[in-house]
Amino acid sequence: MKKLLIPIIIIGLIAFAIFQWGVGINNEIIEKEGVALAQWANVESSYQRRADLIPNLVATVKGYADHEKETFESVIKARGEATKVTINAGDLTPEKMAQFQQAQQGLSGALSKLMLLREDYPELKADTSFLELQSQLEGTENRINTERNKFNGLAGAYNIYIKKFPTNLVANYMNKTGLGLFKSAPGSENSPKVEF
């Protein structure tokens, strides 16, 4: 009887140790994914701040440049497109990240055109509301970049973690495939040409 009991106890201890190992890895995966998704919320919050600033900026510029209707409409349209594209935080696939980024790049391009109007309207350059909004927008763009970089760091660490052996065994069982990352816009690897 004692000879039969010892192997059963050893098998039980091994099974318990394997179970505990799996639970530990599962908890670590959930924690790392949660931290990365919380950072994603910061990215979305920064983009929302930019979207919230745009109507005030457009209204300020409109007062000086009423005949720039096409520029205003392109900014408003791009803002609508950018805020229409959302991603479920639980489904951050590379394809959906690319779609989200493309919508945001359209808005960035439209905003660049709007900001160029200040060169044509010297009185706009001196308007304190415009200057304050411009400063807030620049700060928001910097925050967006910072939050995207933080997200990429956390999501990248998570992606590496779930692909390493033996963690990948538990991650595959949980259907964890990794998080999409922000990538640079096509052509941004080329230096811009500055001409006077």
N, C-alpha and C positions, 0 to 999 in steps of 0.2 A: 504494500500500500504506500509506504514512504517513497519507494523508488518511482512510483507512478505520479505521486503528488509533486515531486521536485520538477520534472519536466513541464508539468501543467503550470506551476508557479513561474518558471522561467519564460515560458511562452506568453503567459499573461503579462509579465513585466515588459517583455519586448513589445507586445501589442500596445500596452499602455504608453510606452515611450514613443512609439511611432505615432500614436494618436496625439500625444502632447506636442510632438514636433509639428504635425500637420496643423494643429490649432494655432501654434505660435506663428507659423508662416502665414496662415490665413489672416490672423490679426495684423501682422506686419503689412501685408498687401492692402488690407482695408485701410489701415492708417496712412500709408503712403499715397494711395489713391485719393483719400479724403483730403489730405493736405494739398495735393495738386489741384483738385477740383475747387477747393476754397480759393486758391490762387486764381483759378479761372474766373471765379466770381469777381475778383478784383479787376481783372482785365475787362470784363463786361461793364463793371461800374465806371471805369475810366472812359470807355467808349460812350457810355450813356452821358457822362458829364460833357463830353465833346458835343454830342447831339443836342444836349440842352442849351449849350452856349450859342449854337448856330443861329437860331431865330433872332436873338438879340443882336448878333453881329450883322446879320442881313438887314435888319431894321435900321441899324445905325448907318450902314453904308448906303442904303436906299435913300435916306434923306439927302445925301449929297450927289448921288449918281442915278437919278430916276431913269435915265435912258439906257442903263446897263441891264435891261430886263432879261436878256438871254443868260447873263451870268447868274443873276438871282435865281432864275428858274432852274438852272443846272444845279446850283447848290441845294435848293429845296428838293429837287428830284433825287439827287444823290443821297441826301439825308434820309429821305423816305425809303430808298432802296437799302441803305445801310442798316436802318433800324428794323427793316422787314426781315432781314436775314438773321436768324437766331439759331443757336445750337443748344441742344439738350446737353447739359453738363455730363450726363452719363453716357453720351454717345459722341465723344470728341474724336471722330475718325479723321484721317488725313484729308479725305475728300471734302468733308464738311468744313474742316478748318480752311481749306483752300477757297471754298465758296464764301465763307465768312470774310476771309482776308480780301478777296476780290471786291466785295461790296464796300469794305472799309477803304480800299485804295481808290475806288471811284469817288468817294466822299473827300478823301485827301486831295485828289486832283482838282475837284471843283472848288475846294477851299483855297487852294493855291491861286486859282484865277481870281477869286474874290479878293484875296490879299494883295494881288498885283494892282488892283484898282486904286489903292492908296497912292501909287506913283502918279496917277493921272489927276488926282484931286488933292492939291496941297492943303486945302482946308480940312480934308478928312484926316490927313496926317497929324494935324494939330488938335483934333477933337479928342477930349479926354475920355469920353465913353468908348470911342473906337480904340484908343490906345490901351485902355484897361481891358477891354474884351480881347484885343489882340494878345496882350500879355497873358491873360487867363487861358486863351486857346493854346499858346505856345507852351505854357506850363502843363496843360492837360496832355498835349502831344508827348511831352517828356515823360509824364506819368504813364501814359499808354505804353511807351517803349520800355520803361522800367518794369511795369507789371507783366508785359509780354516776356521779357527776359527772365523774370523770376519764374513765370509759369513754365517756360521752356526748360529751365534748370530742374524744377521739381518734376515735371512730366518726363523729362529725359532720365532722371534718376529712377523714377518709378518704372519706366520701360526697361531699363537695364536690369533692375531688380527682378522683375517678373520673367525675364528671359534667362536668368542664371540658373544653373542646375544646383540644387534640387528644387529650388523655388518654382521653377517652371512646371514641375509636376502638379503642384497645388494650383498654380495660376491657370494651367490648362483645364484642370478639373472645374475651376470656377468660371471658365470661359472669359478670362481676362486677356485681352489682346493688345493692350497698350493704349496710350493717348496720343492724339495728333499733336504736332508741334507747329508753331508759327515759322514760316519760311519767308525769306526776303522776296520782294516783288521781282518778277522777271525783268532782267535788264539792270537791276540795281547793283550788280557786280561791276558794271562799267562806270568809270568816273564821269561825272557830268562835264560837258564842255561849256566853258564860260567865255562868252564873246561880248566885246564892247563895241 
